[in-house]
Amino acid sequence: YDLSRLRTGIMAGSPCPIETMKRVVSKMHLSEITIAYGMTETSPVSFQSSTTDPLDKRTTTVGRIQPHLEVKIVDALGNIVPVGETGELCTRGYS
């Protein structure tokens, strides 16, 4: 297939190693590809990286929260956990 006119797309469903992302950018011409993260229950994207984010940031984070959504990560008691801690992701908004 001739993919020379492609420039953007979304990678989602599971983590994408940076080497895979580099190959997609190079071989498919997707210089503006982004990473999206969400859950089926939230229809489905809650977070997405930006086309201007460096490639390493696109592959090591879930990006930024989408507009009109709120999220928090809580422990088993429902308390918000500090940044970097494990917990349950709670999402609220139009989705």
C-alpha positions as CSV (number, residue, x, y, z in Angstrom):
1,Y,0.0,0.0,0.0
2,D,1.1,3.6,-0.6
3,L,1.1,5.2,2.8
4,S,3.1,8.3,1.8
5,R,0.2,10.6,2.4
6,L,-0.6,9.5,5.9
7,R,0.5,11.8,8.8
8,T,-1.6,11.0,11.8
9,G,-3.4,8.3,13.7
10,I,-4.1,6.8,17.1
11,M,-2.3,3.9,18.8
12,A,-4.4,2.3,21.6
13,G,-5.3,-0.9,23.2
14,S,-2.1,-1.7,24.9
15,P,1.3,-0.1,25.6
16,C,3.4,0.7,22.5
17,P,7.2,0.3,22.8
18,I,9.1,3.3,21.6
19,E,10.9,1.1,18.9
20,T,7.5,0.1,17.5
21,M,6.4,3.7,17.5
22,K,9.6,4.8,15.7
23,R,8.9,2.1,13.0
24,V,5.3,3.3,12.6
25,V,6.5,6.9,12.2
26,S,9.2,6.0,9.7
27,K,7.5,3.3,7.6
28,M,3.9,4.5,7.7
29,H,4.8,8.3,7.7
30,L,2.7,8.9,10.8
31,S,4.7,11.7,12.3
32,E,1.6,13.0,14.2
33,I,0.5,9.7,15.7
34,T,-0.8,9.9,19.3
35,I,-1.4,7.4,22.1
36,A,-4.9,7.1,23.5
37,Y,-6.0,5.4,26.8
38,G,-9.5,4.7,28.1
39,M,-12.0,2.0,29.0
40,T,-14.9,0.5,27.1
41,E,-17.1,1.8,29.9
42,T,-16.0,5.4,29.2
43,S,-16.7,5.3,25.4
44,P,-13.6,4.7,25.1
45,V,-10.9,7.4,25.3
46,S,-10.2,9.4,28.5
47,F,-6.6,10.4,27.9
48,Q,-4.6,11.1,24.8
49,S,-1.1,12.4,24.0
50,S,-0.6,15.4,21.7
51,T,1.0,15.4,18.3
52,T,3.5,17.9,19.7
53,D,4.6,15.6,22.5
54,P,8.0,14.1,22.0
55,L,7.9,10.5,20.9
56,D,9.3,9.2,24.2
57,K,6.6,11.0,26.2
58,R,3.9,9.6,23.8
59,T,5.1,6.1,24.6
60,T,5.7,6.4,28.4
61,T,2.5,8.2,29.4
62,V,-1.2,8.0,28.7
63,G,-1.2,11.7,27.7
64,R,-3.6,14.3,29.1
65,I,-7.2,14.0,30.2
66,Q,-9.7,14.8,27.6
67,P,-11.8,18.0,27.8
68,H,-14.9,17.8,30.0
69,L,-13.7,14.8,32.0
70,E,-12.6,14.4,35.6
71,V,-10.4,11.6,36.9
72,K,-9.0,10.5,40.2
73,I,-7.1,7.5,41.5
74,V,-8.3,6.2,44.8
75,D,-7.2,3.5,47.3
76,A,-9.5,0.7,48.6
77,L,-11.1,3.2,51.0
78,G,-11.9,5.8,48.3
79,N,-9.1,8.2,49.4
80,I,-7.2,9.9,46.6
81,V,-3.7,8.5,46.4
82,P,-0.5,10.5,45.9
83,V,1.0,10.8,42.4
84,G,2.8,7.6,41.4
85,E,0.8,5.4,43.7
86,T,-1.3,2.5,42.6
87,G,-5.1,2.6,42.9
88,E,-8.5,2.5,41.1
89,L,-9.0,4.9,38.2
90,C,-12.3,6.8,38.6
91,T,-13.6,8.7,35.6
92,R,-16.5,11.2,35.4
93,G,-17.9,13.3,32.6
94,Y,-19.9,13.2,29.3
95,S,-18.5,9.8,28.4
